[in-house]
Amino acid sequence: MSNTLSVEDVPLNRFHKLLTVRSGGGSYVDGYVLSIIGIAMTKVSPALGFANSDNKCNAWSCGWRDG
């Protein structure tokens, strides 16, 4: 008879619940941070030279172009 304990036999405890909550919260925090960066980029894009003068085309809508 083996004295080893399988992972499936370990009872759930406080650590497992905390691990589940924290790992699930990562996607929420990721989405929150990306939305804040997106809002900030709309304000700083002209100052950083990301927007062209006629605003007809940018790198995302028309692709990268030279000149």
All heavy atoms as TSV, in Angstrom:
chain	resi	resn	atom	element	x	y	z
A	1	MET	N	N	0.840	-1.175	0.000
A	1	MET	CA	C	0.000	0.000	0.000
A	1	MET	C	C	0.889	1.243	0.000
A	1	MET	O	O	1.848	1.333	0.734
A	1	MET	CB	C	-0.926	-0.013	1.206
A	1	MET	CG	C	-1.810	1.193	1.273
A	1	MET	SD	S	-2.941	1.078	2.647
A	1	MET	CE	C	-4.436	1.093	1.752
A	2	SER	N	N	0.521	2.210	-0.791
A	2	SER	CA	C	1.322	3.415	-0.940
A	2	SER	C	C	0.885	4.476	0.076
A	2	SER	O	O	-0.307	4.633	0.357
A	2	SER	CB	C	1.149	3.956	-2.366
A	2	SER	OG	O	1.827	5.161	-2.497
A	3	ASN	N	N	1.851	5.203	0.605
A	3	ASN	CA	C	1.556	6.277	1.558
A	3	ASN	C	C	1.494	7.650	0.907
A	3	ASN	O	O	1.420	8.651	1.595
A	3	ASN	CB	C	2.611	6.295	2.665
A	3	ASN	CG	C	2.483	5.105	3.574
A	3	ASN	OD1	O	1.404	4.535	3.696
A	3	ASN	ND2	N	3.576	4.728	4.195
A	4	THR	N	N	1.547	7.708	-0.406
A	4	THR	CA	C	1.503	8.999	-1.093
A	4	THR	C	C	0.064	9.489	-1.203
A	4	THR	O	O	-0.877	8.696	-1.267
A	4	THR	CB	C	2.118	8.894	-2.498
A	4	THR	OG1	O	1.375	7.949	-3.250
A	4	THR	CG2	C	3.578	8.492	-2.418
A	5	LEU	N	N	-0.080	10.795	-1.233
A	5	LEU	CA	C	-1.399	11.429	-1.309
A	5	LEU	C	C	-1.566	12.060	-2.677
A	5	LEU	O	O	-0.718	12.832	-3.129
A	5	LEU	CB	C	-1.532	12.495	-0.213
A	5	LEU	CG	C	-2.878	13.152	-0.030
A	5	LEU	CD1	C	-3.919	12.124	0.368
A	5	LEU	CD2	C	-2.782	14.225	1.030
A	6	SER	N	N	-2.615	11.745	-3.358
A	6	SER	CA	C	-2.876	12.269	-4.686
A	6	SER	C	C	-3.400	13.704	-4.596
A	6	SER	O	O	-3.996	14.123	-3.601
A	6	SER	CB	C	-3.914	11.393	-5.383
A	6	SER	OG	O	-4.281	11.958	-6.611
A	7	VAL	N	N	-3.188	14.446	-5.642
A	7	VAL	CA	C	-3.669	15.826	-5.694
A	7	VAL	C	C	-5.197	15.875	-5.604
A	7	VAL	O	O	-5.776	16.775	-4.991
A	7	VAL	CB	C	-3.190	16.508	-6.999
A	7	VAL	CG1	C	-3.787	17.880	-7.158
A	7	VAL	CG2	C	-1.682	16.575	-7.051
A	8	GLU	N	N	-5.855	14.908	-6.194
A	8	GLU	CA	C	-7.316	14.875	-6.167
A	8	GLU	C	C	-7.882	14.567	-4.783
A	8	GLU	O	O	-9.046	14.851	-4.500
A	8	GLU	CB	C	-7.844	13.841	-7.163
A	8	GLU	CG	C	-7.684	14.238	-8.613
A	8	GLU	CD	C	-6.302	13.896	-9.147
A	8	GLU	OE1	O	-5.585	13.113	-8.483
A	8	GLU	OE2	O	-5.938	14.406	-10.202
A	9	ASP	N	N	-7.062	13.994	-3.916
A	9	ASP	CA	C	-7.526	13.625	-2.585
A	9	ASP	C	C	-7.347	14.723	-1.539
A	9	ASP	O	O	-7.846	14.609	-0.431
A	9	ASP	CB	C	-6.787	12.371	-2.105
A	9	ASP	CG	C	-7.116	11.168	-2.967
A	9	ASP	OD1	O	-8.227	11.138	-3.540
A	9	ASP	OD2	O	-6.257	10.273	-3.067
A	10	VAL	N	N	-6.653	15.788	-1.901
A	10	VAL	CA	C	-6.404	16.871	-0.946
A	10	VAL	C	C	-7.693	17.683	-0.788
A	10	VAL	O	O	-8.299	18.101	-1.772
A	10	VAL	CB	C	-5.256	17.777	-1.439
A	10	VAL	CG1	C	-5.050	18.957	-0.518
A	10	VAL	CG2	C	-3.991	16.976	-1.583
A	11	PRO	N	N	-8.139	17.938	0.433
A	11	PRO	CA	C	-9.361	18.739	0.619
A	11	PRO	C	C	-9.109	20.217	0.301
A	11	PRO	O	O	-8.004	20.729	0.472
A	11	PRO	CB	C	-9.678	18.554	2.108
A	11	PRO	CG	C	-8.390	18.181	2.735
A	11	PRO	CD	C	-7.602	17.456	1.707
A	12	LEU	N	N	-10.153	20.856	-0.207
A	12	LEU	CA	C	-10.046	22.286	-0.487
A	12	LEU	C	C	-9.950	23.061	0.817
A	12	LEU	O	O	-10.645	22.772	1.779
A	12	LEU	CB	C	-11.264	22.761	-1.286
A	12	LEU	CG	C	-11.383	22.237	-2.708
A	12	LEU	CD1	C	-12.673	22.728	-3.342
A	12	LEU	CD2	C	-10.201	22.650	-3.542
A	13	ASN	N	N	-9.096	24.067	0.811
A	13	ASN	CA	C	-8.946	24.884	2.007
A	13	ASN	C	C	-8.920	26.358	1.621
A	13	ASN	O	O	-9.183	26.716	0.469
A	13	ASN	CB	C	-7.693	24.480	2.804
A	13	ASN	CG	C	-6.423	24.581	1.987
A	13	ASN	OD1	O	-6.375	25.306	1.008
A	13	ASN	ND2	N	-5.406	23.849	2.395
A	14	ARG	N	N	-8.603	27.202	2.551
A	14	ARG	CA	C	-8.617	28.649	2.339
A	14	ARG	C	C	-7.630	29.057	1.246
A	14	ARG	O	O	-7.916	29.950	0.447
A	14	ARG	CB	C	-8.275	29.360	3.651
A	14	ARG	CG	C	-8.342	30.853	3.557
A	14	ARG	CD	C	-8.148	31.492	4.940
A	14	ARG	NE	N	-8.176	32.921	4.835
A	14	ARG	CZ	C	-7.086	33.691	4.848
A	14	ARG	NH1	N	-5.905	33.150	4.985
A	14	ARG	NH2	N	-7.194	34.995	4.730
A	15	PHE	N	N	-6.477	28.418	1.198
A	15	PHE	CA	C	-5.477	28.730	0.179
A	15	PHE	C	C	-6.028	28.518	-1.226
A	15	PHE	O	O	-5.813	29.338	-2.115
A	15	PHE	CB	C	-4.220	27.887	0.382
A	15	PHE	CG	C	-3.237	28.009	-0.744
A	15	PHE	CD1	C	-2.449	29.144	-0.863
A	15	PHE	CD2	C	-3.107	27.002	-1.693
A	15	PHE	CE1	C	-1.549	29.273	-1.902
A	15	PHE	CE2	C	-2.213	27.124	-2.734
A	15	PHE	CZ	C	-1.427	28.260	-2.834
A	16	HIS	N	N	-6.729	27.427	-1.456
A	16	HIS	CA	C	-7.280	27.140	-2.774
A	16	HIS	C	C	-8.318	28.184	-3.184
A	16	HIS	O	O	-8.365	28.604	-4.343
A	16	HIS	CB	C	-7.899	25.743	-2.795
A	16	HIS	CG	C	-6.903	24.652	-2.605
A	16	HIS	ND1	N	-6.802	23.966	-1.424
A	16	HIS	CD2	C	-5.950	24.154	-3.426
A	16	HIS	CE1	C	-5.840	23.068	-1.535
A	16	HIS	NE2	N	-5.302	23.165	-2.736
A	17	LYS	N	N	-9.145	28.582	-2.246
A	17	LYS	CA	C	-10.159	29.601	-2.548
A	17	LYS	C	C	-9.506	30.942	-2.860
A	17	LYS	O	O	-9.899	31.637	-3.798
A	17	LYS	CB	C	-11.126	29.739	-1.383
A	17	LYS	CG	C	-11.972	28.506	-1.170
A	17	LYS	CD	C	-12.833	28.621	0.057
A	17	LYS	CE	C	-13.582	27.320	0.310
A	17	LYS	NZ	N	-14.349	27.356	1.553
A	18	LEU	N	N	-8.488	31.310	-2.091
A	18	LEU	CA	C	-7.782	32.565	-2.317
A	18	LEU	C	C	-7.053	32.540	-3.658
A	18	LEU	O	O	-7.068	33.528	-4.407
A	18	LEU	CB	C	-6.790	32.803	-1.180
A	18	LEU	CG	C	-6.045	34.123	-1.173
A	18	LEU	CD1	C	-7.028	35.282	-1.032
A	18	LEU	CD2	C	-5.044	34.141	-0.032
A	19	LEU	N	N	-6.459	31.428	-3.995
A	19	LEU	CA	C	-5.772	31.281	-5.273
A	19	LEU	C	C	-6.748	31.422	-6.439
A	19	LEU	O	O	-6.441	32.076	-7.438
A	19	LEU	CB	C	-5.079	29.921	-5.327
A	19	LEU	CG	C	-4.262	29.620	-6.572
A	19	LEU	CD1	C	-3.080	30.558	-6.666
A	19	LEU	CD2	C	-3.805	28.181	-6.545
A	20	THR	N	N	-7.923	30.855	-6.310
A	20	THR	CA	C	-8.937	30.949	-7.360
A	20	THR	C	C	-9.397	32.380	-7.559
A	20	THR	O	O	-9.510	32.867	-8.692
A	20	THR	CB	C	-10.142	30.058	-7.012
A	20	THR	OG1	O	-9.688	28.717	-6.844
A	20	THR	CG2	C	-11.191	30.114	-8.089
A	21	VAL	N	N	-9.654	33.089	-6.474
A	21	VAL	CA	C	-10.110	34.483	-6.568
A	21	VAL	C	C	-9.036	35.372	-7.173
A	21	VAL	O	O	-9.303	36.192	-8.053
A	21	VAL	CB	C	-10.533	35.000	-5.173
A	21	VAL	CG1	C	-10.747	36.492	-5.178
A	21	VAL	CG2	C	-11.786	34.286	-4.718
A	22	ARG	N	N	-7.805	35.201	-6.727
A	22	ARG	CA	C	-6.729	36.061	-7.229
A	22	ARG	C	C	-6.381	35.764	-8.680
A	22	ARG	O	O	-6.088	36.678	-9.442
A	22	ARG	CB	C	-5.499	35.920	-6.349
A	22	ARG	CG	C	-5.695	36.594	-5.019
A	22	ARG	CD	C	-4.435	36.632	-4.223
A	22	ARG	NE	N	-4.657	37.357	-2.969
A	22	ARG	CZ	C	-3.777	37.454	-2.013
A	22	ARG	NH1	N	-2.599	36.870	-2.145
A	22	ARG	NH2	N	-4.049	38.118	-0.919
A	23	SER	N	N	-6.406	34.531	-9.084
A	23	SER	CA	C	-6.107	34.220	-10.480
A	23	SER	C	C	-7.253	34.655	-11.391
A	23	SER	O	O	-7.028	35.070	-12.526
A	23	SER	CB	C	-5.814	32.737	-10.655
A	23	SER	OG	O	-6.943	31.961	-10.326
A	24	GLY	N	N	-8.465	34.583	-10.923
A	24	GLY	CA	C	-9.601	35.052	-11.712
A	24	GLY	C	C	-9.655	36.559	-11.815
A	24	GLY	O	O	-10.131	37.117	-12.797
A	25	GLY	N	N	-9.134	37.251	-10.820
A	25	GLY	CA	C	-9.120	38.709	-10.841
A	25	GLY	C	C	-8.084	39.281	-11.783
A	25	GLY	O	O	-8.129	40.468	-12.119
A	26	GLY	N	N	-7.162	38.466	-12.246
A	26	GLY	CA	C	-6.127	38.948	-13.153
A	26	GLY	C	C	-6.683	39.461	-14.465
A	26	GLY	O	O	-6.229	40.475	-14.988
A	27	SER	N	N	-7.669	38.788	-15.010
A	27	SER	CA	C	-8.253	39.243	-16.279
A	27	SER	C	C	-9.020	40.549	-16.096
A	27	SER	O	O	-9.041	41.394	-16.992
A	27	SER	CB	C	-9.161	38.169	-16.868
A	27	SER	OG	O	-10.154	37.802	-15.937
A	28	TYR	N	N	-9.639	40.740	-14.936
A	28	TYR	CA	C	-10.317	42.008	-14.654
A	28	TYR	C	C	-9.313	43.143	-14.596
A	28	TYR	O	O	-9.503	44.191	-15.209
A	28	TYR	CB	C	-11.099	41.934	-13.343
A	28	TYR	CG	C	-11.602	43.276	-12.879
A	28	TYR	CD1	C	-12.686	43.877	-13.497
A	28	TYR	CD2	C	-10.966	43.960	-11.847
A	28	TYR	CE1	C	-13.133	45.118	-13.091
A	28	TYR	CE2	C	-11.407	45.198	-11.435
A	28	TYR	CZ	C	-12.494	45.771	-12.056
A	28	TYR	OH	O	-12.927	46.998	-11.663
A	29	VAL	N	N	-8.231	42.938	-13.872
A	29	VAL	CA	C	-7.212	43.985	-13.733
A	29	VAL	C	C	-6.562	44.270	-15.080
A	29	VAL	O	O	-6.299	45.426	-15.417
A	29	VAL	CB	C	-6.166	43.572	-12.681
A	29	VAL	CG1	C	-4.999	44.530	-12.649
A	29	VAL	CG2	C	-6.810	43.498	-11.306
A	30	ASP	N	N	-6.338	43.242	-15.874
A	30	ASP	CA	C	-5.737	43.421	-17.190
A	30	ASP	C	C	-6.632	44.285	-18.076
A	30	ASP	O	O	-6.162	45.209	-18.733
A	30	ASP	CB	C	-5.496	42.055	-17.830
A	30	ASP	CG	C	-4.708	42.148	-19.111
A	30	ASP	OD1	O	-3.813	43.007	-19.192
A	30	ASP	OD2	O	-4.954	41.337	-20.026
A	31	GLY	N	N	-7.913	44.002	-18.103
A	31	GLY	CA	C	-8.837	44.805	-18.888
A	31	GLY	C	C	-8.924	46.233	-18.395
A	31	GLY	O	O	-9.003	47.181	-19.186
A	32	TYR	N	N	-8.887	46.425	-17.102
A	32	TYR	CA	C	-8.932	47.767	-16.521
A	32	TYR	C	C	-7.705	48.571	-16.928
A	32	TYR	O	O	-7.815	49.712	-17.370
A	32	TYR	CB	C	-9.025	47.661	-14.995
A	32	TYR	CG	C	-9.029	48.987	-14.289
A	32	TYR	CD1	C	-10.167	49.780	-14.273
A	32	TYR	CD2	C	-7.886	49.457	-13.651
A	32	TYR	CE1	C	-10.178	51.007	-13.636
A	32	TYR	CE2	C	-7.877	50.676	-13.001
A	32	TYR	CZ	C	-9.028	51.447	-12.993
A	32	TYR	OH	O	-9.032	52.653	-12.370
A	33	VAL	N	N	-6.541	47.969	-16.827
A	33	VAL	CA	C	-5.299	48.668	-17.171
A	33	VAL	C	C	-5.267	48.998	-18.657
A	33	VAL	O	O	-4.889	50.115	-19.043
A	33	VAL	CB	C	-4.076	47.818	-16.757
A	33	VAL	CG1	C	-2.796	48.382	-17.323
A	33	VAL	CG2	C	-3.985	47.732	-15.250
A	34	LEU	N	N	-5.669	48.068	-19.510
A	34	LEU	CA	C	-5.666	48.343	-20.943
A	34	LEU	C	C	-6.650	49.443	-21.323
A	34	LEU	O	O	-6.379	50.237	-22.227
A	34	LEU	CB	C	-5.976	47.064	-21.721
A	34	LEU	CG	C	-4.860	46.025	-21.728
A	34	LEU	CD1	C	-5.321	44.766	-22.442
A	34	LEU	CD2	C	-3.609	46.577	-22.373
A	35	SER	N	N	-7.782	49.527	-20.640
A	35	SER	CA	C	-8.723	50.606	-20.949
A	35	SER	C	C	-8.172	51.957	-20.500
A	35	SER	O	O	-8.339	52.955	-21.198
A	35	SER	CB	C	-10.078	50.339	-20.301
A	35	SER	OG	O	-9.967	50.374	-18.889
A	36	ILE	N	N	-7.480	52.007	-19.371
A	36	ILE	CA	C	-6.867	53.249	-18.926
A	36	ILE	C	C	-5.785	53.684	-19.908
A	36	ILE	O	O	-5.675	54.870	-20.255
A	36	ILE	CB	C	-6.285	53.096	-17.501
A	36	ILE	CG1	C	-7.395	52.830	-16.500
A	36	ILE	CG2	C	-5.465	54.301	-17.097
A	36	ILE	CD1	C	-8.433	53.924	-16.398
A	37	ILE	N	N	-4.968	52.740	-20.374
A	37	ILE	CA	C	-3.928	53.076	-21.356
A	37	ILE	C	C	-4.564	53.578	-22.651
A	37	ILE	O	O	-4.088	54.541	-23.254
A	37	ILE	CB	C	-3.030	51.845	-21.619
A	37	ILE	CG1	C	-2.187	51.557	-20.383
A	37	ILE	CG2	C	-2.134	52.067	-22.834
A	37	ILE	CD1	C	-1.419	50.261	-20.450
A	38	GLY	N	N	-5.644	52.948	-23.088
A	38	GLY	CA	C	-6.327	53.383	-24.307
A	38	GLY	C	C	-6.879	54.790	-24.199
A	38	GLY	O	O	-6.776	55.590	-25.137
A	39	ILE	N	N	-7.457	55.124	-23.062
A	39	ILE	CA	C	-7.984	56.476	-22.853
A	39	ILE	C	C	-6.840	57.481	-22.827
A	39	ILE	O	O	-6.922	58.562	-23.421
A	39	ILE	CB	C	-8.814	56.534	-21.559
A	39	ILE	CG1	C	-10.090	55.711	-21.728
A	39	ILE	CG2	C	-9.142	57.972	-21.175
A	39	ILE	CD1	C	-10.849	55.473	-20.444
A	40	ALA	N	N	-5.751	57.131	-22.142
A	40	ALA	CA	C	-4.605	58.042	-22.079
A	40	ALA	C	C	-3.975	58.235	-23.453
A	40	ALA	O	O	-3.522	59.349	-23.780
A	40	ALA	CB	C	-3.580	57.504	-21.092
A	41	MET	N	N	-3.932	57.204	-24.268
A	41	MET	CA	C	-3.325	57.326	-25.593
A	41	MET	C	C	-4.089	58.275	-26.497
A	41	MET	O	O	-3.491	58.938	-27.343
A	41	MET	CB	C	-3.224	55.949	-26.258
A	41	MET	CG	C	-2.165	55.057	-25.653
A	41	MET	SD	S	-0.514	55.740	-25.751
A	41	MET	CE	C	-0.214	55.641	-27.498
A	42	THR	N	N	-5.411	58.363	-26.331
A	42	THR	CA	C	-6.165	59.311	-27.151
A	42	THR	C	C	-5.788	60.746	-26.821
A	42	THR	O	O	-5.861	61.622	-27.688
A	42	THR	CB	C	-7.682	59.128	-26.973
A	42	THR	OG1	O	-8.030	59.360	-25.614
A	42	THR	CG2	C	-8.115	57.731	-27.367
A	43	LYS	N	N	-5.384	60.992	-25.588
A	43	LYS	CA	C	-5.007	62.351	-25.189
A	43	LYS	C	C	-3.571	62.699	-25.556
A	43	LYS	O	O	-3.279	63.841	-25.876
A	43	LYS	CB	C	-5.195	62.524	-23.677
A	43	LYS	CG	C	-6.611	62.316	-23.218
A	43	LYS	CD	C	-7.496	63.381	-23.776
A	43	LYS	CE	C	-8.907	63.210	-23.235
A	43	LYS	NZ	N	-9.826	64.164	-23.813
A	44	VAL	N	N	-2.660	61.742	-25.497
A	44	VAL	CA	C	-1.248	62.044	-25.732
A	44	VAL	C	C	-0.783	61.720	-27.151
A	44	VAL	O	O	0.351	62.046	-27.501
A	44	VAL	CB	C	-0.333	61.321	-24.716
A	44	VAL	CG1	C	-0.638	61.750	-23.312
A	44	VAL	CG2	C	-0.399	59.831	-24.864
A	45	SER	N	N	-1.608	61.105	-27.976
A	45	SER	CA	C	-1.196	60.750	-29.335
A	45	SER	C	C	-0.733	61.947	-30.156
A	45	SER	O	O	0.313	61.876	-30.801
A	45	SER	CB	C	-2.318	60.024	-30.066
A	45	SER	OG	O	-2.490	58.748	-29.520
A	46	PRO	N	N	-1.456	63.070	-30.170
A	46	PRO	CA	C	-0.965	64.211	-30.951
A	46	PRO	C	C	0.375	64.743	-30.427
A	46	PRO	O	O	1.251	65.109	-31.217
A	46	PRO	CB	C	-2.066	65.257	-30.797
A	46	PRO	CG	C	-3.287	64.481	-30.475
A	46	PRO	CD	C	-2.811	63.309	-29.677
A	47	ALA	N	N	0.568	64.774	-29.131
A	47	ALA	CA	C	1.814	65.288	-28.565
A	47	ALA	C	C	2.992	64.372	-28.882
A	47	ALA	O	O	4.127	64.834	-29.016
A	47	ALA	CB	C	1.675	65.451	-27.060
A	48	LEU	N	N	2.732	63.083	-29.036
A	48	LEU	CA	C	3.796	62.137	-29.357
A	48	LEU	C	C	3.981	61.952	-30.858
A	48	LEU	O	O	4.853	61.212	-31.294
A	48	LEU	CB	C	3.496	60.779	-28.707
A	48	LEU	CG	C	3.508	60.769	-27.179
A	48	LEU	CD1	C	3.070	59.413	-26.660
A	48	LEU	CD2	C	4.887	61.117	-26.657
A	49	GLY	N	N	3.156	62.606	-31.646
A	49	GLY	CA	C	3.287	62.517	-33.099
A	49	GLY	C	C	2.658	61.275	-33.694
A	49	GLY	O	O	2.992	60.897	-34.812
A	50	PHE	N	N	1.744	60.633	-33.001
A	50	PHE	CA	C	1.090	59.445	-33.532
A	50	PHE	C	C	-0.016	59.792	-34.526
A	50	PHE	O	O	-0.343	58.996	-35.386
A	50	PHE	CB	C	0.506	58.587	-32.423
A	50	PHE	CG	C	1.531	57.938	-31.555
A	50	PHE	CD1	C	1.224	57.588	-30.260
A	50	PHE	CD2	C	2.788	57.670	-32.017
A	50	PHE	CE1	C	2.160	56.982	-29.455
A	50	PHE	CE2	C	3.746	57.070	-31.223
A	50	PHE	CZ	C	3.417	56.724	-29.929
A	51	ALA	N	N	-0.608	60.960	-34.405
A	51	ALA	CA	C	-1.683	61.368	-35.309
A	51	ALA	C	C	-1.095	62.255	-36.408
A	51	ALA	O	O	-0.300	63.139	-36.141
A	51	ALA	CB	C	-2.761	62.128	-34.546
A	52	ASN	N	N	-1.494	61.999	-37.662
A	52	ASN	CA	C	-1.007	62.851	-38.745
A	52	ASN	C	C	-1.871	64.101	-38.856
A	52	ASN	O	O	-2.926	64.213	-38.234
A	52	ASN	CB	C	-0.941	62.065	-40.059
A	52	ASN	CG	C	-2.246	61.383	-40.397
A	52	ASN	OD1	O	-3.236	61.566	-39.706
A	52	ASN	ND2	N	-2.235	60.602	-41.451
A	53	SER	N	N	-1.456	65.057	-39.649
A	53	SER	CA	C	-2.114	66.369	-39.656
A	53	SER	C	C	-3.517	66.326	-40.265
A	53	SER	O	O	-4.393	67.068	-39.842
A	53	SER	CB	C	-1.249	67.369	-40.417
A	53	SER	OG	O	-1.045	66.924	-41.753
A	54	ASP	N	N	-3.760	65.465	-41.267
A	54	ASP	CA	C	-5.090	65.446	-41.877
A	54	ASP	C	C	-6.045	64.477	-41.180
A	54	ASP	O	O	-7.242	64.514	-41.432
A	54	ASP	CB	C	-4.998	65.114	-43.369
A	54	ASP	CG	C	-4.344	63.765	-43.633
A	54	ASP	OD1	O	-3.983	63.082	-42.663
A	54	ASP	OD2	O	-4.196	63.424	-44.816
A	55	ASN	N	N	-5.545	63.611	-40.292
A	55	ASN	CA	C	-6.341	62.667	-39.513
A	55	ASN	C	C	-7.210	61.751	-40.373
A	55	ASN	O	O	-8.241	61.282	-39.923
A	55	ASN	CB	C	-7.215	63.392	-38.488
A	55	ASN	CG	C	-6.388	63.938	-37.352
A	55	ASN	OD1	O	-5.364	63.353	-36.992
A	55	ASN	ND2	N	-6.809	65.053	-36.810
A	56	LYS	N	N	-6.824	61.530	-41.635
A	56	LYS	CA	C	-7.582	60.631	-42.497
A	56	LYS	C	C	-7.138	59.179	-42.341
A	56	LYS	O	O	-7.905	58.278	-42.592
A	56	LYS	CB	C	-7.425	61.045	-43.958
A	56	LYS	CG	C	-8.066	62.359	-44.281
A	56	LYS	CD	C	-7.878	62.699	-45.726
A	56	LYS	CE	C	-8.469	64.062	-46.037
A	56	LYS	NZ	N	-8.217	64.461	-47.416
A	57	CYS	N	N	-5.911	58.988	-41.951
A	57	CYS	CA	C	-5.374	57.647	-41.894
A	57	CYS	C	C	-4.386	57.555	-40.740
A	57	CYS	O	O	-3.654	58.487	-40.469
A	57	CYS	CB	C	-4.667	57.328	-43.208
A	57	CYS	SG	S	-4.002	55.674	-43.289
A	58	ASN	N	N	-4.410	56.451	-40.068
A	58	ASN	CA	C	-3.387	56.191	-39.057
A	58	ASN	C	C	-2.849	54.779	-39.275
A	58	ASN	O	O	-3.279	54.067	-40.168
A	58	ASN	CB	C	-3.919	56.401	-37.637
A	58	ASN	CG	C	-5.064	55.489	-37.291
A	58	ASN	OD1	O	-5.160	54.382	-37.792
A	58	ASN	ND2	N	-5.943	55.945	-36.426
A	59	ALA	N	N	-1.908	54.390	-38.455
A	59	ALA	CA	C	-1.248	53.099	-38.653
A	59	ALA	C	C	-2.203	51.923	-38.494
A	59	ALA	O	O	-1.993	50.871	-39.078
A	59	ALA	CB	C	-0.095	52.978	-37.672
A	60	TRP	N	N	-3.259	52.074	-37.741
A	60	TRP	CA	C	-4.174	50.964	-37.497
A	60	TRP	C	C	-5.242	50.853	-38.574
A	60	TRP	O	O	-5.636	49.776	-38.943
A	60	TRP	CB	C	-4.821	51.112	-36.126
A	60	TRP	CG	C	-3.801	50.962	-35.047
A	60	TRP	CD1	C	-3.356	49.799	-34.494
A	60	TRP	CD2	C	-3.069	51.999	-34.424
A	60	TRP	NE1	N	-2.397	50.051	-33.553
A	60	TRP	CE2	C	-2.205	51.393	-33.481
A	60	TRP	CE3	C	-3.044	53.377	-34.548
A	60	TRP	CZ2	C	-1.331	52.129	-32.692
A	60	TRP	CZ3	C	-2.169	54.111	-33.754
A	60	TRP	CH2	C	-1.342	53.479	-32.853
A	61	SER	N	N	-5.723	51.970	-39.088
A	61	SER	CA	C	-6.808	51.899	-40.062
A	61	SER	C	C	-6.307	51.719	-41.483
A	61	SER	O	O	-6.990	51.126	-42.306
A	61	SER	CB	C	-7.686	53.154	-39.976
A	61	SER	OG	O	-6.941	54.292	-40.341
A	62	CYS	N	N	-5.143	52.236	-41.814
A	62	CYS	CA	C	-4.647	52.163	-43.198
A	62	CYS	C	C	-3.375	51.343	-43.342
A	62	CYS	O	O	-2.903	51.161	-44.449
A	62	CYS	CB	C	-4.377	53.563	-43.723
A	62	CYS	SG	S	-5.841	54.595	-43.770
A	63	GLY	N	N	-2.801	50.905	-42.288
A	63	GLY	CA	C	-1.550	50.164	-42.359
A	63	GLY	C	C	-0.366	51.107	-42.339
A	63	GLY	O	O	-0.502	52.325	-42.469
A	64	TRP	N	N	0.812	50.534	-42.175
A	64	TRP	CA	C	2.025	51.359	-42.123
A	64	TRP	C	C	2.375	51.819	-43.529
A	64	TRP	O	O	2.466	51.052	-44.451
A	64	TRP	CB	C	3.170	50.563	-41.527
A	64	TRP	CG	C	2.960	50.224	-40.101
A	64	TRP	CD1	C	2.535	49.038	-39.600
A	64	TRP	CD2	C	3.114	51.081	-38.980
A	64	TRP	NE1	N	2.423	49.095	-38.234
A	64	TRP	CE2	C	2.780	50.340	-37.837
A	64	TRP	CE3	C	3.505	52.402	-38.829
A	64	TRP	CZ2	C	2.825	50.885	-36.562
A	64	TRP	CZ3	C	3.557	52.933	-37.554
A	64	TRP	CH2	C	3.212	52.178	-36.443
A	65	ARG	N	N	2.573	53.127	-43.662
A	65	ARG	CA	C	2.937	53.703	-44.955
A	65	ARG	C	C	4.145	54.593	-44.776
A	65	ARG	O	O	4.299	55.253	-43.772
A	65	ARG	CB	C	1.791	54.521	-45.528
A	65	ARG	CG	C	0.572	53.706	-45.845
A	65	ARG	CD	C	-0.455	54.549	-46.488
A	65	ARG	NE	N	-1.629	53.724	-46.782
A	65	ARG	CZ	C	-2.686	54.177	-47.399
A	65	ARG	NH1	N	-2.757	55.428	-47.777
A	65	ARG	NH2	N	-3.695	53.379	-47.638
A	66	ASP	N	N	4.961	54.642	-45.808
A	66	ASP	CA	C	6.104	55.556	-45.800
A	66	ASP	C	C	5.692	56.862	-46.454
A	66	ASP	O	O	5.090	56.891	-47.508
A	66	ASP	CB	C	7.282	54.953	-46.569
A	66	ASP	CG	C	7.840	53.730	-45.882
A	66	ASP	OD1	O	7.688	53.644	-44.651
A	66	ASP	OD2	O	8.425	52.878	-46.586
A	67	GLY	N	N	6.032	57.949	-45.787
A	67	GLY	CA	C	5.803	59.272	-46.354
A	67	GLY	C	C	4.487	59.823	-46.123
A	67	GLY	O	O	3.453	59.773	-45.954
